[in-house]
Amino acid sequence: MQLKFQVHTKIQKPIAEVFDAVYNPTKLSGYFTTGGASAPLDEGTTVIWHFGDHPGDVPVSVKKMVLNKQIVFEWDAADDVERLPNQLPPSAGYKTTVEITFEQLDPTNTLVRIAESGWRETQAGLNSSYGNCGGWTYMSCFLKAFLEYGINLRKGAF
């Protein structure tokens, strides 16, 4: 059984605005990478994400970017191993793939889908996939709150 998941959220904003909020490091840092992002998510780049509530750098290797349509990246798998509170799990020695797609439902509504796959078929891989599924669900809710209401739900949440 392949370990993978998909979450989705409807954002009440035009597709270009929603895409930019994920692609643009300044906007992404306003609700998700609260410690900053080193660059835009351009194809062929490796961007470093920082989370103010978790120590450590998170390298994101962008494999594909289609303006207002799709962002695909790989990052270290983080199999659920024992770790200290508020510490990102160490790399498990392989990558998972994240695909974020944007679909214009009408001029003022966009559907954002986030899918991740590639974990090893182990209990640790399954646990990690569940953790990331929750994380991407949070991210999509944070994105919605940021764009529709101008608030950062991540602030103080962790």
RONU-316121 format. One record per atom (N, C-alpha, C): residue number from 1; z, x negated, y. Coordinates in steps of 0.05 Angstrom, whole numbers, plus 32768, in hexadecimal, padded with zeros to 4 digits. Layout:
BEGIN
+-----+------+------+------+
! num !    Z !    X !    Y !
+-----+------+------+------+
! NUM !    Z !    X !    Y !
...
+-----+------+------+------+
This chain:
BEGIN
+-----+------+------+------+
! num !    Z !    X !    Y !
+-----+------+------+------+
!   1 ! 8000 ! 7FEF ! 7FE8 !
!   1 ! 8000 ! 8000 ! 8000 !
!   1 ! 8000 ! 7FEE ! 8019 !
!   2 ! 7FED ! 7FF3 ! 802B !
!   2 ! 7FEC ! 7FE3 ! 8043 !
!   2 ! 8000 ! 7FEE ! 8057 !
!   3 ! 8010 ! 7FDC ! 8063 !
!   3 ! 8024 ! 7FE4 ! 8076 !
!   3 ! 8017 ! 7FE5 ! 8092 !
!   4 ! 8016 ! 7FFD ! 809D !
!   4 ! 800A ! 8002 ! 80B8 !
!   4 ! 8015 ! 801C ! 80C3 !
!   5 ! 8012 ! 801F ! 80DD !
!   5 ! 801A ! 8038 ! 80EA !
!   5 ! 8009 ! 803C ! 8103 !
!   6 ! 800B ! 8054 ! 810E !
!   6 ! 7FFF ! 805B ! 8128 !
!   6 ! 8010 ! 806E ! 8137 !
!   7 ! 8014 ! 806A ! 8150 !
!   7 ! 8022 ! 807C ! 8162 !
!   7 ! 800F ! 8084 ! 8178 !
!   8 ! 8014 ! 809A ! 8185 !
!   8 ! 8003 ! 80A2 ! 819C !
!   8 ! 8013 ! 80B2 ! 81B0 !
!   9 ! 800A ! 80B1 ! 81C9 !
!   9 ! 8016 ! 80BF ! 81DF !
!   9 ! 8001 ! 80C7 ! 81F3 !
!  10 ! 8003 ! 80E0 ! 81FD !
!  10 ! 7FF1 ! 80E9 ! 8212 !
!  10 ! 7FFE ! 80E2 ! 822D !
!  11 ! 7FEE ! 80D4 ! 823D !
!  11 ! 7FF7 ! 80CC ! 8258 !
!  11 ! 7FE7 ! 80DD ! 826C !
!  12 ! 7FF5 ! 80E9 ! 827F !
!  12 ! 7FE8 ! 80FA ! 8293 !
!  12 ! 7FDE ! 80EA ! 82AB !
!  13 ! 7FCC ! 80D8 ! 82A5 !
!  13 ! 7FBF ! 80C6 ! 82B9 !
!  13 ! 7FA3 ! 80C0 ! 82AF !
!  14 ! 7F91 ! 80B9 ! 82C2 !
!  14 ! 7F76 ! 80B1 ! 82BA !
!  14 ! 7F76 ! 8098 ! 82A9 !
!  15 ! 7F62 ! 8095 ! 8298 !
!  15 ! 7F60 ! 807F ! 8285 !
!  15 ! 7F61 ! 8064 ! 8292 !
!  16 ! 7F54 ! 8060 ! 82A8 !
!  16 ! 7F54 ! 8045 ! 82B5 !
!  16 ! 7F71 ! 803D ! 82BE !
!  17 ! 7F80 ! 8050 ! 82C7 !
!  17 ! 7F9C ! 804B ! 82CF !
!  17 ! 7FAE ! 8044 ! 82B7 !
!  18 ! 7FAA ! 8053 ! 82A1 !
!  18 ! 7FBA ! 804E ! 8289 !
!  18 ! 7FB3 ! 8033 ! 827D !
!  19 ! 7F99 ! 802D ! 827B !
!  19 ! 7F90 ! 8014 ! 8270 !
!  19 ! 7F9B ! 7FFC ! 8280 !
!  20 ! 7F99 ! 7FFE ! 829B !
!  20 ! 7FA3 ! 7FE9 ! 82AC !
!  20 ! 7FC1 ! 7FE4 ! 82A9 !
!  21 ! 7FD0 ! 7FF9 ! 82A4 !
!  21 ! 7FED ! 7FF6 ! 82A1 !
!  21 ! 7FF4 ! 7FE6 ! 8287 !
!  22 ! 7FE2 ! 7FE5 ! 8274 !
!  22 ! 7FE7 ! 7FD5 ! 825C !
!  22 ! 7FDB ! 7FB9 ! 8260 !
!  23 ! 7FC3 ! 7FB8 ! 826B !
!  23 ! 7FB4 ! 7F9F ! 826E !
!  23 ! 7FC0 ! 7F8C ! 8284 !
!  24 ! 7FC8 ! 7F98 ! 829A !
!  24 ! 7FD1 ! 7F89 ! 82B2 !
!  24 ! 7FEE ! 7F7F ! 82AE !
!  25 ! 7FF2 ! 7F64 ! 82B0 !
!  25 ! 800D ! 7F5A ! 82AA !
!  25 ! 8022 ! 7F63 ! 82BD !
!  26 ! 801B ! 7F68 ! 82D6 !
!  26 ! 802F ! 7F71 ! 82EA !
!  26 ! 8038 ! 7F8E ! 82E3 !
!  27 ! 8025 ! 7F9F ! 82DC !
!  27 ! 802C ! 7FBA ! 82D5 !
!  27 ! 803B ! 7FBB ! 82BA !
!  28 ! 8032 ! 7FAC ! 82A6 !
!  28 ! 803F ! 7FAB ! 828C !
!  28 ! 805C ! 7FA2 ! 828F !
!  29 ! 8061 ! 7F90 ! 82A1 !
!  29 ! 807C ! 7F86 ! 82A6 !
!  29 ! 808E ! 7F9B ! 82B3 !
!  30 ! 8082 ! 7FB0 ! 82BE !
!  30 ! 8091 ! 7FC4 ! 82CC !
!  30 ! 809F ! 7FD8 ! 82B9 !
!  31 ! 8097 ! 7FD8 ! 82A0 !
!  31 ! 80A3 ! 7FEB ! 828D !
!  31 ! 80A6 ! 7FE1 ! 8271 !
!  32 ! 809A ! 7FCA ! 826A !
!  32 ! 809B ! 7FC1 ! 824E !
!  32 ! 80A3 ! 7FA4 ! 824C !
!  33 ! 8093 ! 7F91 ! 8255 !
!  33 ! 809A ! 7F75 ! 8253 !
!  33 ! 80AA ! 7F6E ! 826C !
!  34 ! 80C2 ! 7F78 ! 826D !
!  34 ! 80D3 ! 7F77 ! 8285 !
!  34 ! 80DA ! 7F5A ! 828E !
!  35 ! 80D5 ! 7F47 ! 827D !
!  35 ! 80D9 ! 7F2B ! 8285 !
!  35 ! 80BF ! 7F1E ! 828E !
!  36 ! 80A9 ! 7F2D ! 828D !
!  36 ! 808F ! 7F24 ! 8297 !
!  36 ! 807A ! 7F21 ! 8281 !
!  37 ! 8062 ! 7F1E ! 8289 !
!  37 ! 804B ! 7F19 ! 8278 !
!  37 ! 803A ! 7F04 ! 8286 !
!  38 ! 8031 ! 7EF0 ! 8277 !
!  38 ! 8025 ! 7ED8 ! 8284 !
!  38 ! 8008 ! 7EDD ! 828E !
!  39 ! 7FFA ! 7EF2 ! 8285 !
!  39 ! 7FDE ! 7EF6 ! 828D !
!  39 ! 7FD5 ! 7F11 ! 8284 !
!  40 ! 7FBE ! 7F1A ! 828E !
!  40 ! 7FB2 ! 7F33 ! 8284 !
!  40 ! 7FAA ! 7F30 ! 8267 !
!  41 ! 7FA6 ! 7F46 ! 8259 !
!  41 ! 7F9E ! 7F46 ! 823D !
!  41 ! 7F80 ! 7F44 ! 823A !
!  42 ! 7F75 ! 7F2D ! 8242 !
!  42 ! 7F59 ! 7F27 ! 8240 !
!  42 ! 7F52 ! 7F1C ! 8224 !
!  43 ! 7F3B ! 7F25 ! 821A !
!  43 ! 7F32 ! 7F1C ! 81FF !
!  43 ! 7F31 ! 7EFE ! 81FF !
!  44 ! 7F3B ! 7EF2 ! 81E9 !
!  44 ! 7F3A ! 7ED5 ! 81E5 !
!  44 ! 7F52 ! 7EC6 ! 81F1 !
!  45 ! 7F64 ! 7ED4 ! 81FE !
!  45 ! 7F7B ! 7EC6 ! 820A !
!  45 ! 7F94 ! 7ECA ! 81F9 !
!  46 ! 7FA7 ! 7EB8 ! 81FD !
!  46 ! 7FC2 ! 7EBC ! 81F2 !
!  46 ! 7FD5 ! 7EC1 ! 820A !
!  47 ! 7FE1 ! 7ED8 ! 820A !
!  47 ! 7FF3 ! 7EE0 ! 821F !
!  47 ! 800F ! 7EDE ! 8215 !
!  48 ! 8021 ! 7ED5 ! 8226 !
!  48 ! 803E ! 7ED3 ! 821F !
!  48 ! 804C ! 7EEA ! 822B !
!  49 ! 8059 ! 7EFA ! 821A !
!  49 ! 806A ! 7F10 ! 8224 !
!  49 ! 8087 ! 7F07 ! 8223 !
!  50 ! 8096 ! 7F0F ! 8237 !
!  50 ! 80B2 ! 7F0A ! 8239 !
!  50 ! 80C0 ! 7F25 ! 823C !
!  51 ! 80D6 ! 7F28 ! 822E !
!  51 ! 80E6 ! 7F41 ! 8230 !
!  51 ! 8101 ! 7F3A ! 823B !
!  52 ! 8108 ! 7F46 ! 8252 !
!  52 ! 8121 ! 7F3F ! 825F !
!  52 ! 813A ! 7F45 ! 824F !
!  53 ! 8137 ! 7F57 ! 823B !
!  53 ! 814E ! 7F5E ! 822B !
!  53 ! 814E ! 7F51 ! 8210 !
!  54 ! 813B ! 7F3F ! 820A !
!  54 ! 813A ! 7F30 ! 81F1 !
!  54 ! 8131 ! 7F14 ! 81F8 !
!  55 ! 813F ! 7EFF ! 81EE !
!  55 ! 8137 ! 7EE4 ! 81F4 !
!  55 ! 811E ! 7EDC ! 81E4 !
!  56 ! 810F ! 7EC9 ! 81EF !
!  56 ! 80F8 ! 7EBE ! 81E1 !
!  56 ! 80DD ! 7EC8 ! 81EB !
!  57 ! 80C9 ! 7EB7 ! 81E7 !
!  57 ! 80AE ! 7EBD ! 81EE !
!  57 ! 80A0 ! 7ECB ! 81D7 !
!  58 ! 808E ! 7EDE ! 81DE !
!  58 ! 807E ! 7EEC ! 81CA !
!  58 ! 8061 ! 7EE7 ! 81D0 !
!  59 ! 8054 ! 7ED4 ! 81C1 !
!  59 ! 8037 ! 7ED0 ! 81C5 !
!  59 ! 8026 ! 7EE6 ! 81B9 !
!  60 ! 8013 ! 7EEF ! 81C9 !
!  60 ! 8001 ! 7F05 ! 81C1 !
!  60 ! 7FE5 ! 7EFA ! 81C3 !
!  61 ! 7FD6 ! 7EF9 ! 81AD !
!  61 ! 7FBB ! 7EEE ! 81AC !
!  61 ! 7FA7 ! 7F05 ! 81AD !
!  62 ! 7F99 ! 7F07 ! 81C3 !
!  62 ! 7F87 ! 7F1E ! 81C8 !
!  62 ! 7F6D ! 7F19 ! 81BA !
!  63 ! 7F66 ! 7F2A ! 81A7 !
!  63 ! 7F4E ! 7F28 ! 8197 !
!  63 ! 7F37 ! 7F38 ! 81A2 !
!  64 ! 7F3D ! 7F4E ! 81AF !
!  64 ! 7F28 ! 7F60 ! 81BA !
!  64 ! 7F33 ! 7F6F ! 81D2 !
!  65 ! 7F23 ! 7F72 ! 81E7 !
!  65 ! 7F2A ! 7F83 ! 81FD !
!  65 ! 7F10 ! 7F90 ! 8207 !
!  66 ! 7F10 ! 7FAB ! 8206 !
!  66 ! 7EFA ! 7FBA ! 8211 !
!  66 ! 7F06 ! 7FCC ! 8227 !
!  67 ! 7EFD ! 7FC7 ! 823F !
!  67 ! 7F08 ! 7FD4 ! 8257 !
!  67 ! 7F0A ! 7FF2 ! 8253 !
!  68 ! 7F22 ! 7FFD ! 8258 !
!  68 ! 7F28 ! 8019 ! 8256 !
!  68 ! 7F24 ! 8025 ! 823A !
!  69 ! 7F22 ! 8015 ! 8226 !
!  69 ! 7F1E ! 801F ! 820B !
!  69 ! 7F32 ! 8013 ! 81F7 !
!  70 ! 7F35 ! 7FF9 ! 81F6 !
!  70 ! 7F43 ! 7FED ! 81E0 !
!  70 ! 7F4E ! 7FD1 ! 81E7 !
!  71 ! 7F66 ! 7FCB ! 81DC !
!  71 ! 7F71 ! 7FB0 ! 81DC !
!  71 ! 7F7B ! 7FAB ! 81C0 !
!  72 ! 7F72 ! 7F94 ! 81B4 !
!  72 ! 7F7B ! 7F8D ! 8199 !
!  72 ! 7F87 ! 7F71 ! 819C !
!  73 ! 7F9F ! 7F6D ! 8190 !
!  73 ! 7FAB ! 7F53 ! 8190 !
!  73 ! 7FBA ! 7F4E ! 8176 !
!  74 ! 7FBF ! 7F35 ! 8171 !
!  74 ! 7FD0 ! 7F2C ! 815B !
!  74 ! 7FE8 ! 7F1F ! 8166 !
!  75 ! 7FFE ! 7F22 ! 8158 !
!  75 ! 8017 ! 7F14 ! 815E !
!  75 ! 8026 ! 7F0F ! 8145 !
!  76 ! 803A ! 7EFE ! 8148 !
!  76 ! 804A ! 7EF6 ! 8130 !
!  76 ! 8057 ! 7F0E ! 8123 !
!  77 ! 8054 ! 7F10 ! 8109 !
!  77 ! 8063 ! 7F24 ! 80FA !
!  77 ! 8080 ! 7F1C ! 80FD !
!  78 ! 8091 ! 7F30 ! 80FF !
!  78 ! 80AD ! 7F2B ! 8102 !
!  78 ! 80BC ! 7F3A ! 80EC !
!  79 ! 80B9 ! 7F31 ! 80D3 !
!  79 ! 80C6 ! 7F3E ! 80BD !
!  79 ! 80E4 ! 7F41 ! 80C3 !
!  80 ! 80EF ! 7F56 ! 80BB !
!  80 ! 810B ! 7F5D ! 80C2 !
!  80 ! 811E ! 7F4B ! 80B3 !
!  81 ! 8125 ! 7F35 ! 80C1 !
!  81 ! 8138 ! 7F22 ! 80B6 !
!  81 ! 8151 ! 7F23 ! 80C6 !
!  82 ! 8167 ! 7F19 ! 80BC !
!  82 ! 8180 ! 7F19 ! 80CA !
!  82 ! 817D ! 7F0A ! 80E4 !
!  83 ! 8188 ! 7F15 ! 80FA !
!  83 ! 8187 ! 7F08 ! 8114 !
!  83 ! 819E ! 7F11 ! 8125 !
!  84 ! 81A3 ! 7F03 ! 813A !
!  84 ! 81B9 ! 7F0A ! 814D !
!  84 ! 81B1 ! 7F22 ! 815D !
!  85 ! 81C4 ! 7F32 ! 8168 !
!  85 ! 81BD ! 7F48 ! 8179 !
!  85 ! 81AD ! 7F3E ! 8191 !
!  86 ! 819A ! 7F4E ! 819A !
!  86 ! 8189 ! 7F48 ! 81B1 !
!  86 ! 8178 ! 7F2F ! 81AE !
!  87 ! 8172 ! 7F28 ! 8195 !
!  87 ! 8161 ! 7F10 ! 8190 !
!  87 ! 8148 ! 7F1A ! 8181 !
!  88 ! 8131 ! 7F12 ! 818A !
!  88 ! 8119 ! 7F19 ! 817C !
!  88 ! 8118 ! 7F0C ! 8161 !
!  89 ! 810E ! 7F1A ! 814D !
!  89 ! 810D ! 7F0D ! 8132 !
!  89 ! 80F9 ! 7EF6 ! 8132 !
!  90 ! 80FE ! 7EE2 ! 8122 !
!  90 ! 80EC ! 7ECC ! 8120 !
!  90 ! 80D2 ! 7ED4 ! 8113 !
!  91 ! 80BD ! 7EC4 ! 8117 !
!  91 ! 80A4 ! 7EC9 ! 810A !
!  91 ! 80A7 ! 7EC7 ! 80EC !
!  92 ! 8098 ! 7ED8 ! 80DE !
!  92 ! 8099 ! 7ED7 ! 80C1 !
!  92 ! 8082 ! 7EC6 ! 80B5 !
!  93 ! 8073 ! 7EB8 ! 80C7 !
!  93 ! 805F ! 7EA6 ! 80BE !
!  93 ! 8043 ! 7EB2 ! 80BB !
!  94 ! 8040 ! 7ECA ! 80C4 !
!  94 ! 8025 ! 7ED7 ! 80C4 !
!  94 ! 8024 ! 7EEA ! 80DB !
!  95 ! 800C ! 7EF6 ! 80E0 !
!  95 ! 8007 ! 7F07 ! 80F7 !
!  95 ! 8003 ! 7F24 ! 80EF !
!  96 ! 8009 ! 7F36 ! 8101 !
!  96 ! 8001 ! 7F52 ! 80FE !
!  96 ! 7FEE ! 7F58 ! 8115 !
!  97 ! 7FDE ! 7F6D ! 8112 !
!  97 ! 7FCA ! 7F75 ! 8126 !
!  97 ! 7FD2 ! 7F8F ! 8133 !
!  98 ! 7FD1 ! 7F8F ! 814E !
!  98 ! 7FD7 ! 7FA7 ! 815E !
!  98 ! 7FBD ! 7FAF ! 816C !
!  99 ! 7FB7 ! 7FC9 ! 8169 !
!  99 ! 7FA0 ! 7FD4 ! 8176 !
!  99 ! 7FA9 ! 7FEB ! 8188 !
! 100 ! 7FA3 ! 7FE9 ! 81A2 !
! 100 ! 7FAA ! 7FFD ! 81B5 !
! 100 ! 7F8F ! 8009 ! 81BF !
! 101 ! 7F8C ! 8024 ! 81BB !
! 101 ! 7F73 ! 8031 ! 81C3 !
! 101 ! 7F7A ! 8046 ! 81D8 !
! 102 ! 7F67 ! 804B ! 81E9 !
! 102 ! 7F69 ! 805D ! 8200 !
! 102 ! 7F53 ! 8071 ! 81FE !
! 103 ! 7F5A ! 808B ! 81FE !
! 103 ! 7F46 ! 80A0 ! 81FD !
! 103 ! 7F4A ! 80B3 ! 8214 !
! 104 ! 7F35 ! 80B7 ! 8224 !
! 104 ! 7F36 ! 80C9 ! 823A !
! 104 ! 7F33 ! 80E6 ! 8230 !
! 105 ! 7F48 ! 80F6 ! 8233 !
! 105 ! 7F47 ! 8112 ! 822A !
! 105 ! 7F3A ! 8124 ! 823F !
! 106 ! 7F3F ! 811D ! 8258 !
! 106 ! 7F32 ! 812B ! 826F !
! 106 ! 7F36 ! 8118 ! 8287 !
! 107 ! 7F2D ! 811E ! 829F !
! 107 ! 7F30 ! 810B ! 82B5 !
! 107 ! 7F4C ! 8102 ! 82BB !
! 108 ! 7F61 ! 8112 ! 82B3 !
! 108 ! 7F7C ! 810A ! 82BB !
! 108 ! 7F8F ! 8107 ! 82A3 !
! 109 ! 7F84 ! 8106 ! 828B !
! 109 ! 7F95 ! 8102 ! 8273 !
! 109 ! 7F89 ! 80EE ! 8260 !
! 110 ! 7F9A ! 80DC ! 8256 !
! 110 ! 7F91 ! 80C7 ! 8244 !
! 110 ! 7FA3 ! 80C6 ! 822B !
! 111 ! 7F97 ! 80C3 ! 8214 !
! 111 ! 7FA5 ! 80C0 ! 81FC !
! 111 ! 7FA6 ! 80A2 ! 81F5 !
! 112 ! 7FBE ! 8098 ! 81F1 !
! 112 ! 7FC2 ! 807C ! 81EA !
! 112 ! 7FCB ! 807B ! 81CD !
! 113 ! 7FBC ! 806C ! 81BC !
! 113 ! 7FC4 ! 8068 ! 81A0 !
! 113 ! 7FCB ! 804B ! 819C !
! 114 ! 7FE1 ! 8046 ! 818E !
! 114 ! 7FE9 ! 802B ! 8188 !
! 114 ! 7FEC ! 8029 ! 816A !
! 115 ! 7FDD ! 8017 ! 815D !
! 115 ! 7FDE ! 8014 ! 8140 !
! 115 ! 7FE5 ! 7FF6 ! 813B !
! 116 ! 7FF5 ! 7FF2 ! 8126 !
! 116 ! 7FFB ! 7FD7 ! 811E !
! 116 ! 7FF9 ! 7FD5 ! 8100 !
! 117 ! 7FEF ! 7FBE ! 80F6 !
! 117 ! 7FEC ! 7FBB ! 80D9 !
! 117 ! 7FEE ! 7F9D ! 80D2 !
! 118 ! 7FF0 ! 7F98 ! 80B8 !
! 118 ! 7FEF ! 7F7C ! 80AF !
! 118 ! 8008 ! 7F71 ! 80A3 !
! 119 ! 801D ! 7F81 ! 80A0 !
! 119 ! 8036 ! 7F76 ! 8095 !
! 119 ! 8032 ! 7F71 ! 8077 !
! 120 ! 8041 ! 7F5E ! 806D !
! 120 ! 8042 ! 7F59 ! 8050 !
! 120 ! 8050 ! 7F71 ! 8043 !
! 121 ! 8047 ! 7F76 ! 802B !
! 121 ! 8052 ! 7F8D ! 801C !
! 121 ! 806C ! 7F86 ! 800E !
! 122 ! 8080 ! 7F81 ! 801F !
! 122 ! 809B ! 7F7B ! 8016 !
! 122 ! 80AE ! 7F8D ! 8024 !
! 123 ! 80C7 ! 7F8D ! 801B !
! 123 ! 80DB ! 7F9E ! 8029 !
! 123 ! 80DF ! 7F94 ! 8046 !
! 124 ! 80DE ! 7F7A ! 804A !
! 124 ! 80E1 ! 7F6F ! 8065 !
! 124 ! 80C9 ! 7F78 ! 8076 !
! 125 ! 80B1 ! 7F77 ! 806B !
! 125 ! 8099 ! 7F80 ! 807A !
! 125 ! 809B ! 7F9E ! 8081 !
! 126 ! 80A4 ! 7FAE ! 806D !
! 126 ! 80A8 ! 7FCB ! 8072 !
! 126 ! 80BC ! 7FCF ! 8088 !
! 127 ! 80D3 ! 7FC2 ! 8087 !
! 127 ! 80E8 ! 7FC4 ! 809B !
! 127 ! 80DD ! 7FBD ! 80B7 !
! 128 ! 80CE ! 7FA7 ! 80B8 !
! 128 ! 80C3 ! 7F9E ! 80D1 !
! 128 ! 80AF ! 7FB2 ! 80DC !
! 129 ! 809E ! 7FBD ! 80CB !
! 129 ! 808B ! 7FD1 ! 80D4 !
! 129 ! 8099 ! 7FE9 ! 80E0 !
! 130 ! 80AE ! 7FF2 ! 80D4 !
! 130 ! 80BD ! 8009 ! 80DF !
! 130 ! 80C9 ! 8001 ! 80FA !
! 131 ! 80D3 ! 7FE9 ! 80FD !
! 131 ! 80DE ! 7FE0 ! 8116 !
! 131 ! 80C9 ! 7FE0 ! 812C !
! 132 ! 80B1 ! 7FD5 ! 8125 !
! 132 ! 809C ! 7FD4 ! 8139 !
! 132 ! 8091 ! 7FF0 ! 8140 !
! 133 ! 8090 ! 8002 ! 812C !
! 133 ! 8088 ! 801D ! 8132 !
! 133 ! 809A ! 802A ! 8147 !
! 134 ! 80B4 ! 8026 ! 8144 !
! 134 ! 80C7 ! 802F ! 8158 !
! 134 ! 80C2 ! 8022 ! 8173 !
! 135 ! 80BD ! 8008 ! 8172 !
! 135 ! 80B9 ! 7FF9 ! 818B !
! 135 ! 80A0 ! 8003 ! 819A !
! 136 ! 808A ! 8008 ! 818B !
! 136 ! 8072 ! 8012 ! 8199 !
! 136 ! 8075 ! 802F ! 81A2 !
! 137 ! 8085 ! 803E ! 8194 !
! 137 ! 808C ! 8059 ! 819E !
! 137 ! 809A ! 8057 ! 81B8 !
! 138 ! 80AF ! 8046 ! 81B9 !
! 138 ! 80BC ! 8041 ! 81D3 !
! 138 ! 80A9 ! 8039 ! 81E8 !
! 139 ! 8097 ! 8025 ! 81E2 !
! 139 ! 8085 ! 801B ! 81F6 !
! 139 ! 8073 ! 8031 ! 8201 !
! 140 ! 8069 ! 8043 ! 81F0 !
! 140 ! 8058 ! 8059 ! 81FA !
! 140 ! 8067 ! 806C ! 820B !
! 141 ! 8080 ! 8071 ! 8204 !
! 141 ! 8091 ! 8082 ! 8215 !
! 141 ! 8097 ! 8075 ! 8230 !
! 142 ! 809D ! 805A ! 822F !
! 142 ! 80A1 ! 804B ! 8248 !
! 142 ! 8089 ! 804C ! 825A !
! 143 ! 8071 ! 8049 ! 824E !
! 143 ! 8058 ! 804B ! 825C !
! 143 ! 8054 ! 8066 ! 826A !
! 144 ! 805A ! 807B ! 825C !
! 144 ! 8057 ! 8096 ! 8266 !
! 144 ! 806A ! 809A ! 827E !
! 145 ! 8084 ! 8092 ! 827B !
! 145 ! 8097 ! 8095 ! 8290 !
! 145 ! 8090 ! 8085 ! 82A9 !
! 146 ! 8086 ! 806D ! 82A4 !
! 146 ! 807E ! 805B ! 82BA !
! 146 ! 8067 ! 8066 ! 82CA !
! 147 ! 8052 ! 806F ! 82BC !
! 147 ! 803A ! 8079 ! 82CA !
! 147 ! 803E ! 8095 ! 82D6 !
! 148 ! 804B ! 80A6 ! 82C7 !
! 148 ! 804D ! 80C2 ! 82D1 !
! 148 ! 8064 ! 80C6 ! 82E5 !
! 149 ! 807A ! 80B6 ! 82E2 !
! 149 ! 8092 ! 80BB ! 82F2 !
! 149 ! 809B ! 80A3 ! 8302 !
! 150 ! 808F ! 808C ! 82FD !
! 150 ! 8096 ! 8073 ! 830C !
! 150 ! 80B1 ! 8068 ! 8305 !
! 151 ! 80BA ! 806C ! 82EC !
! 151 ! 80D4 ! 8062 ! 82E4 !
! 151 ! 80D1 ! 804F ! 82CC !
! 152 ! 80E4 ! 803C ! 82CA !
! 152 ! 80E4 ! 8029 ! 82B4 !
! 152 ! 80FA ! 8031 ! 82A0 !
! 153 ! 80F2 ! 803E ! 828B !
! 153 ! 8105 ! 8047 ! 8277 !
! 153 ! 8111 ! 8030 ! 8267 !
! 154 ! 8104 ! 8019 ! 8266 !
! 154 ! 810E ! 8002 ! 8256 !
! 154 ! 8127 ! 7FF6 ! 8264 !
! 155 ! 8128 ! 7FF8 ! 827E !
! 155 ! 813F ! 7FEC ! 828D !
! 155 ! 8159 ! 7FF7 ! 8283 !
! 156 ! 816A ! 7FE6 ! 8278 !
! 156 ! 8184 ! 7FEE ! 826E !
! 156 ! 8184 ! 7FFB ! 8253 !
! 157 ! 816D ! 7FFE ! 8246 !
! 157 ! 816C ! 800C ! 822D !
! 157 ! 8175 ! 7FFB ! 8215 !
! 158 ! 8173 ! 7FE0 ! 8218 !
! 158 ! 8179 ! 7FCF ! 8201 !
! 158 ! 818F ! 7FBB ! 8208 !
+-----+------+------+------+
